[in-house]
Amino acid sequence: MKMRRQFLKNFAFGALSAFSLSPKALLKTQAKEWRQIKGQMAYRRLGRTNLFVSEISLGGSPLPDWSLLRQIIERGVNYIDTSCTYNNGNSERQIGRLFKEVGRDKVIAGTKFHLRGNWTEASIIRSAEGSLQRLETDCIDVLSIHGAEREHDLVDERVLGAFEKLRREGKYRWSGLSCHSNHERVVKKAVECGHYDMVQLGYNVFDIEEPEKDVKTYEDYLAESGIRDFIKDAASHDVGIIAMKTLKVGGRRQNLEKYRTGNTSLYQAMLKWVLEDKNVSSVVTEMLNRDQMEEDLAAVQASLSAEERKNLFRYVAENSRDYCHMCGRCQAQCPSRIATTDILRFLAYHESYGKTGIAKKFYAALKPEQTALSCRSCGSCEEACPFAVRVREKIREAHFILAC
């Protein structure tokens, strides 16, 4: 068991990489080569992977149509985020076709496996091998846990065992995880344990907001300590950071023209705000039509003006009560044990991402006692929320929309 941990730790820190460096040399490399410019695209180093990924990367749930996908790659986007479940595996199949047509060296793909149900070391391995078949490649660039929610899962022997076996067989290069909730404990564990090379987490302009009350649910809640400091800690351990949920929208973009600054849309300003942070390697967005592609790629190499920043702050101030930070405090304090955080995430899938089918599927999978039907309207959730989100109103709205 001890040898297994040491094996993974060595791998995680690039001990077997062609880029192995002493700590002093590594810091020099980070400082000197954190960013490269090629044409209209900028590329940033993804932590100790030493991969240089495009500042704007492509989300694979769903992918755009084939001609637009090719055009996005031609414009310099080289990182695609996908998962074994996206579009029933067809997202990975499209990327496999892309590997063949544009060249394997032109695309870096990260895919993910789930820890659902009675998962085992063998089920993780089967999932990764299924991804390899759909991608039609011998090696996954970045293999990640999808939506890690419990910090102890990251060091579970079944997870570590699967990663070790797959790595020994040369079936992936770098390990990671995505995180939708309980970020503080999950990402802190990922950084401290040394087994993970990159983390993908939600990071957007709502993280500039100060909480209205002290947050005590977690020892290091991002809203209290500042998410930028949180990300900085990961970067100090050379763990790469990819931001998601940056636009708080997916394929269906809302009309936010009133927050436009000259020729800069609010969405472009959101991307610029996150990319100001040098510790963020890339921002994952879904680009499903040419207008979205042009809008997002225009944020590359562009700085945020004072007026754009002012409009971002105004947007946050006017919309914060509808935005859940996924801290989990409401759910922890609910006497009925309603899955409030999950329900609010499902509602966001419907409202902001246009993914109503997925939202309904996830809501239907909850136990009856976890749904809004069990709400006693006691208000404990809203008393616990540091951001004054209207939790009761929002979960009832979710039930009305998603339970039909």
C-alpha positions as CSV (number, residue, x, y, z in Angstrom):
1,M,0.0,0.0,0.0
2,K,2.8,2.4,0.9
3,M,4.6,1.6,-2.4
4,R,1.3,2.4,-4.3
5,R,1.1,5.8,-2.6
6,Q,4.7,6.6,-3.3
7,F,4.4,5.4,-6.9
8,L,1.5,7.8,-7.6
9,K,3.1,10.7,-5.7
10,N,6.2,10.4,-7.8
11,F,4.1,10.3,-11.0
12,A,1.9,13.2,-9.9
13,F,4.9,15.4,-9.5
14,G,6.3,14.5,-12.9
15,A,9.2,12.4,-11.6
16,L,8.9,10.3,-14.7
17,S,8.3,13.2,-17.1
18,A,10.7,14.4,-19.7
19,F,10.2,17.7,-18.0
20,S,11.5,16.7,-14.6
21,L,13.2,19.7,-12.9
22,S,14.6,20.6,-9.5
23,P,12.3,22.8,-7.4
24,K,14.4,25.9,-8.1
25,A,14.5,25.2,-11.8
26,L,10.8,24.5,-11.8
27,L,10.0,27.9,-10.3
28,K,12.1,29.5,-13.0
29,T,10.3,27.6,-15.7
30,Q,6.9,28.6,-14.3
31,A,7.9,32.3,-14.1
32,K,9.5,32.4,-17.5
33,E,7.2,30.2,-19.6
34,W,3.8,30.5,-18.1
35,R,2.4,31.9,-21.4
36,Q,3.1,31.6,-25.1
37,I,1.6,33.6,-28.0
38,K,1.0,32.0,-31.4
39,G,-0.9,34.1,-33.8
40,Q,-4.2,35.3,-32.3
41,M,-4.2,32.6,-29.6
42,A,-2.4,32.6,-26.2
43,Y,-1.5,29.4,-24.5
44,R,-0.8,28.9,-20.8
45,R,1.1,26.2,-19.0
46,L,-1.2,23.7,-17.2
47,G,0.8,23.2,-14.0
48,R,3.2,20.4,-13.8
49,T,1.7,18.7,-16.9
50,N,3.8,21.2,-18.9
51,L,1.0,21.1,-21.5
52,F,0.4,24.5,-23.0
53,V,-3.4,24.9,-23.4
54,S,-5.3,27.6,-25.2
55,E,-6.7,30.4,-22.9
56,I,-10.2,29.6,-24.2
57,S,-10.9,25.9,-24.4
58,L,-13.9,24.0,-25.6
59,G,-16.5,22.3,-23.5
60,G,-17.8,19.0,-25.0
61,S,-21.3,18.9,-23.5
62,P,-22.4,19.3,-26.3
63,L,-19.8,19.9,-29.0
64,P,-20.6,22.2,-31.9
65,D,-21.4,20.8,-35.4
66,W,-18.5,19.3,-37.3
67,S,-17.6,22.3,-39.5
68,L,-17.6,24.7,-36.6
69,L,-15.6,22.3,-34.5
70,R,-13.0,22.2,-37.2
71,Q,-13.0,26.0,-37.4
72,I,-12.6,26.4,-33.6
73,I,-9.5,24.2,-33.8
74,E,-8.1,26.1,-36.8
75,R,-8.5,29.3,-34.7
76,G,-6.0,27.9,-32.2
77,V,-8.2,26.2,-29.5
78,N,-6.3,23.1,-28.6
79,Y,-7.9,21.8,-25.4
80,I,-11.3,20.0,-25.3
81,D,-13.0,19.0,-22.1
82,T,-15.3,16.0,-22.3
83,S,-16.6,13.0,-20.3
84,C,-17.6,9.4,-20.8
85,T,-21.3,10.5,-20.4
86,Y,-21.5,13.6,-22.6
87,N,-24.0,13.0,-25.3
88,N,-24.0,9.3,-24.6
89,G,-20.4,9.0,-25.4
90,N,-20.7,10.8,-28.8
91,S,-18.7,13.7,-27.6
92,E,-15.7,11.4,-27.2
93,R,-16.4,9.8,-30.6
94,Q,-16.4,13.3,-32.3
95,I,-13.0,14.0,-30.7
96,G,-11.7,10.7,-31.9
97,R,-12.7,11.7,-35.4
98,L,-11.0,15.1,-34.8
99,F,-7.8,13.3,-33.8
100,K,-7.7,11.5,-37.1
101,E,-8.6,14.5,-39.3
102,V,-6.5,17.3,-37.9
103,G,-3.7,15.2,-36.2
104,R,-3.3,13.9,-32.7
105,D,-0.8,16.6,-31.8
106,K,-3.2,19.4,-32.6
107,V,-5.7,18.5,-29.9
108,I,-5.4,17.9,-26.1
109,A,-8.4,16.1,-24.7
110,G,-9.4,15.7,-21.1
111,T,-12.1,13.2,-20.3
112,K,-13.7,12.0,-17.0
113,F,-15.1,9.0,-15.2
114,H,-17.9,9.0,-12.5
115,L,-18.0,7.7,-9.0
116,R,-21.6,6.7,-9.0
117,G,-23.5,3.8,-7.4
118,N,-21.4,0.8,-6.4
119,W,-18.3,2.0,-8.1
120,T,-15.1,0.0,-7.9
121,E,-11.5,0.0,-9.1
122,A,-12.6,-2.2,-11.9
123,S,-15.5,0.0,-12.9
124,I,-13.2,3.0,-13.1
125,I,-10.8,1.1,-15.3
126,R,-13.7,-0.1,-17.6
127,S,-14.9,3.5,-17.9
128,A,-11.4,4.8,-18.9
129,E,-11.0,1.9,-21.4
130,G,-14.4,2.7,-22.9
131,S,-13.3,6.3,-23.3
132,L,-10.1,5.2,-25.1
133,Q,-12.2,3.1,-27.5
134,R,-14.5,6.0,-28.3
135,L,-11.6,8.4,-28.6
136,E,-9.8,5.9,-30.8
137,T,-6.5,6.7,-29.2
138,D,-3.9,4.8,-27.2
139,C,-3.6,7.4,-24.4
140,I,-5.8,9.9,-22.7
141,D,-4.1,13.3,-22.2
142,V,-5.9,14.1,-18.9
143,L,-8.0,11.6,-17.0
144,S,-10.2,13.1,-14.3
145,I,-12.8,12.2,-11.7
146,H,-16.1,13.8,-12.8
147,G,-17.7,16.1,-10.2
148,A,-15.7,15.0,-7.1
149,E,-17.7,15.9,-4.0
150,R,-16.1,14.0,-1.1
151,E,-12.5,14.7,-0.3
152,H,-11.9,11.2,1.0
153,D,-12.7,9.8,-2.5
154,L,-9.6,11.4,-3.8
155,V,-7.4,9.1,-1.7
156,D,-9.6,6.0,-1.8
157,E,-7.5,3.0,-2.6
158,R,-9.9,2.0,-5.3
159,V,-9.4,5.3,-7.1
160,L,-5.6,5.3,-6.6
161,G,-5.4,1.7,-7.6
162,A,-7.3,2.4,-10.9
163,F,-5.1,5.4,-11.7
164,E,-2.0,3.4,-10.9
165,K,-2.9,0.5,-13.2
166,L,-4.0,2.7,-16.0
167,R,-0.9,4.8,-15.8
168,R,1.4,1.7,-15.7
169,E,-0.3,0.5,-18.9
170,G,0.2,3.9,-20.5
171,K,-3.5,4.7,-20.9
172,Y,-3.4,8.3,-19.6
173,R,-0.7,10.9,-19.1
174,W,-2.0,13.2,-16.3
175,S,-4.6,12.9,-13.6
176,G,-7.2,15.5,-12.4
177,L,-10.7,16.1,-11.2
178,S,-13.6,18.5,-11.7
179,C,-15.5,19.8,-8.7
180,H,-19.0,21.3,-8.6
181,S,-19.5,21.6,-4.8
182,N,-17.5,21.4,-1.5
183,H,-14.7,23.0,-3.4
184,E,-12.7,23.9,-0.4
185,R,-12.2,20.5,1.1
186,V,-12.1,18.6,-2.2
187,V,-9.6,20.9,-3.9
188,K,-7.5,21.4,-0.7
189,K,-7.2,17.6,-0.5
190,A,-6.3,17.3,-4.2
191,V,-3.5,19.8,-3.7
192,E,-2.2,18.4,-0.4
193,C,-2.2,14.7,-1.4
194,G,-0.1,15.3,-4.4
195,H,-1.9,12.7,-6.6
196,Y,-3.6,15.2,-9.0
197,D,-2.0,17.3,-11.7
198,M,-4.9,19.6,-12.5
199,V,-8.3,20.7,-11.1
200,Q,-11.3,22.1,-13.0
201,L,-13.6,24.2,-10.9
202,G,-16.3,26.8,-11.2
203,Y,-14.8,30.3,-11.2
204,N,-16.8,33.4,-12.3
205,V,-17.5,37.0,-11.4
206,F,-19.9,36.1,-8.6
207,D,-16.7,35.2,-6.7
208,I,-16.0,38.9,-6.2
209,E,-19.0,39.1,-3.9
210,E,-18.5,39.4,-0.2
211,P,-20.7,37.3,2.0
212,E,-23.2,39.0,4.2
213,K,-22.3,36.9,7.2
214,D,-19.5,34.7,8.5
215,V,-19.2,31.4,6.8
216,K,-18.3,28.5,9.2
217,T,-19.5,25.5,7.2
218,Y,-15.9,24.8,6.0
219,E,-12.6,25.7,7.5
220,D,-11.6,27.5,4.3
221,Y,-14.7,28.5,2.4
222,L,-13.7,30.3,-0.8
223,A,-16.1,33.2,-0.3
224,E,-14.4,34.0,3.0
225,S,-10.8,33.4,2.1
226,G,-11.0,34.6,-1.5
227,I,-11.1,32.2,-4.4
228,R,-8.1,33.8,-6.0
229,D,-6.0,33.0,-2.9
230,F,-7.4,29.5,-3.0
231,I,-6.4,29.0,-6.7
232,K,-3.0,30.6,-5.9
233,D,-2.4,27.9,-3.3
234,A,-3.0,25.2,-6.0
235,A,-0.7,27.0,-8.4
236,S,2.0,27.2,-5.7
237,H,2.0,23.4,-5.7
238,D,2.1,23.4,-9.5
239,V,-1.4,22.0,-9.8
240,G,-3.0,23.3,-13.1
241,I,-6.3,25.2,-12.9
242,I,-9.0,25.2,-15.6
243,A,-12.0,27.4,-14.9
244,M,-15.5,26.4,-15.8
245,K,-19.0,27.9,-15.2
246,T,-17.3,31.2,-16.0
247,L,-20.1,32.5,-18.2
248,K,-22.7,31.0,-15.9
249,V,-24.3,29.9,-19.1
250,G,-23.9,27.2,-21.7
251,G,-25.3,27.0,-25.2
252,R,-28.2,29.3,-24.4
253,R,-26.9,32.8,-23.7
254,Q,-29.2,35.3,-22.1
255,N,-29.8,38.8,-23.4
256,L,-27.5,40.9,-21.2
257,E,-27.1,43.9,-23.5
258,K,-27.8,46.4,-20.7
259,Y,-24.4,45.4,-19.3
260,R,-22.5,45.9,-22.5
261,T,-19.5,48.2,-22.5
262,G,-19.1,49.7,-26.0
263,N,-18.2,46.7,-28.3
264,T,-17.5,44.4,-25.3
265,S,-20.3,42.1,-24.2
266,L,-20.7,41.1,-20.6
267,Y,-19.7,37.6,-21.5
268,Q,-16.4,38.8,-23.0
269,A,-15.8,40.9,-19.8
270,M,-16.5,37.8,-17.7
271,L,-13.8,35.8,-19.6
272,K,-11.3,38.7,-19.3
273,W,-11.9,38.9,-15.6
274,V,-11.0,35.3,-15.0
275,L,-8.1,35.4,-17.4
276,E,-6.6,38.3,-15.5
277,D,-5.6,35.6,-13.0
278,K,-2.3,34.1,-14.2
279,N,-2.9,31.0,-12.1
280,V,-5.8,30.0,-14.3
281,S,-4.5,28.1,-17.4
282,S,-7.7,28.1,-19.4
283,V,-11.5,28.8,-19.4
284,V,-13.8,26.1,-20.7
285,T,-16.8,27.5,-22.7
286,E,-19.3,25.9,-25.0
287,M,-19.3,27.5,-28.5
288,L,-22.3,26.2,-30.4
289,N,-22.5,28.8,-33.2
290,R,-20.1,31.2,-35.0
291,D,-21.3,34.2,-33.0
292,Q,-20.4,32.5,-29.7
293,M,-17.0,31.5,-31.1
294,E,-16.2,35.0,-32.2
295,E,-17.5,36.5,-28.9
296,D,-15.4,34.1,-26.8
297,L,-12.2,34.2,-28.8
298,A,-12.2,38.0,-28.8
299,A,-11.4,37.8,-25.1
300,V,-8.0,36.3,-25.7
301,Q,-5.1,38.7,-25.2
302,A,-7.6,41.4,-24.2
303,S,-7.4,43.4,-21.0
304,L,-10.4,44.4,-18.8
305,S,-11.1,48.1,-18.8
306,A,-12.3,50.1,-15.8
307,E,-15.7,50.6,-17.3
308,E,-16.1,46.9,-18.1
309,R,-15.1,46.1,-14.6
310,K,-17.7,48.5,-13.3
311,N,-20.4,46.8,-15.3
312,L,-19.4,43.4,-14.1
313,F,-19.7,44.6,-10.5
314,R,-23.1,46.1,-11.3
315,Y,-24.3,42.8,-12.8
316,V,-23.2,40.9,-9.7
317,A,-24.9,43.3,-7.3
318,E,-28.2,43.1,-9.2
319,N,-28.2,39.3,-9.7
320,S,-26.5,37.8,-6.7
321,R,-29.6,36.6,-4.9
322,D,-30.3,34.3,-7.7
323,Y,-26.9,32.8,-7.9
324,C,-25.9,29.8,-5.7
325,H,-22.2,29.6,-4.8
326,M,-22.5,25.8,-4.1
327,C,-21.0,26.2,-0.7
328,G,-23.4,23.6,0.7
329,R,-24.3,25.5,3.9
330,C,-28.0,25.5,3.2
331,Q,-28.0,21.7,2.6
332,A,-26.0,21.1,5.8
333,Q,-28.4,23.1,7.9
334,C,-31.7,21.8,6.4
335,P,-33.5,19.7,9.1
336,S,-35.4,17.8,6.3
337,R,-32.1,17.0,4.6
338,I,-33.3,18.3,1.3
339,A,-30.7,18.2,-1.5
340,T,-30.9,22.0,-1.9
341,T,-27.4,22.5,-3.4
342,D,-28.0,19.8,-6.0
343,I,-31.5,21.1,-6.8
344,L,-30.2,24.7,-7.3
345,R,-27.5,23.2,-9.6
346,F,-30.1,21.4,-11.7
347,L,-32.2,24.5,-11.9
348,A,-29.1,26.3,-13.3
349,Y,-28.7,23.6,-15.9
350,H,-32.3,24.4,-17.1
351,E,-32.2,28.2,-16.7
352,S,-28.7,29.1,-17.7
353,Y,-27.5,26.2,-19.8
354,G,-30.6,25.2,-21.6
355,K,-30.1,21.6,-20.5
356,T,-33.6,20.9,-19.3
357,G,-33.6,17.2,-20.2
358,I,-30.5,16.5,-18.1
359,A,-31.8,18.7,-15.3
360,K,-35.1,16.7,-15.2
361,K,-33.2,13.4,-15.3
362,F,-31.0,14.4,-12.3
363,Y,-34.0,15.7,-10.3
364,A,-35.9,12.5,-10.9
365,A,-33.0,10.5,-9.6
366,L,-33.3,12.2,-6.1
367,K,-35.1,10.4,-3.4
368,P,-38.6,11.9,-2.7
369,E,-37.5,13.1,0.7
370,Q,-34.6,15.0,-0.9
371,T,-36.9,17.0,-3.2
372,A,-38.7,20.3,-2.6
373,L,-41.8,18.4,-1.6
374,S,-40.2,17.8,1.8
375,C,-39.6,21.5,2.5
376,R,-41.2,22.7,5.7
377,S,-40.5,26.3,4.8
378,C,-38.7,26.7,8.2
379,G,-36.1,29.1,6.6
380,S,-33.0,27.4,8.0
381,C,-31.5,27.3,4.6
382,E,-31.8,31.0,4.0
383,E,-30.6,31.8,7.5
384,A,-27.5,29.7,6.7
385,C,-26.8,31.2,3.3
386,P,-24.1,33.9,3.5
387,F,-25.2,35.3,0.1
388,A,-28.9,35.7,0.9
389,V,-30.0,33.4,-1.9
390,R,-33.8,32.8,-2.0
391,V,-33.4,29.1,-1.5
392,R,-37.0,28.2,-0.7
393,E,-38.3,30.1,-3.6
394,K,-35.7,28.6,-6.0
395,I,-36.2,25.0,-5.0
396,R,-39.9,25.2,-5.4
397,E,-39.4,26.8,-8.8
398,A,-37.1,23.9,-9.6
399,H,-39.7,21.3,-8.6
400,F,-42.4,23.0,-10.6
401,I,-40.2,23.0,-13.7
402,L,-38.3,19.7,-13.3
403,A,-40.8,17.4,-11.8
404,C,-43.3,17.6,-14.7
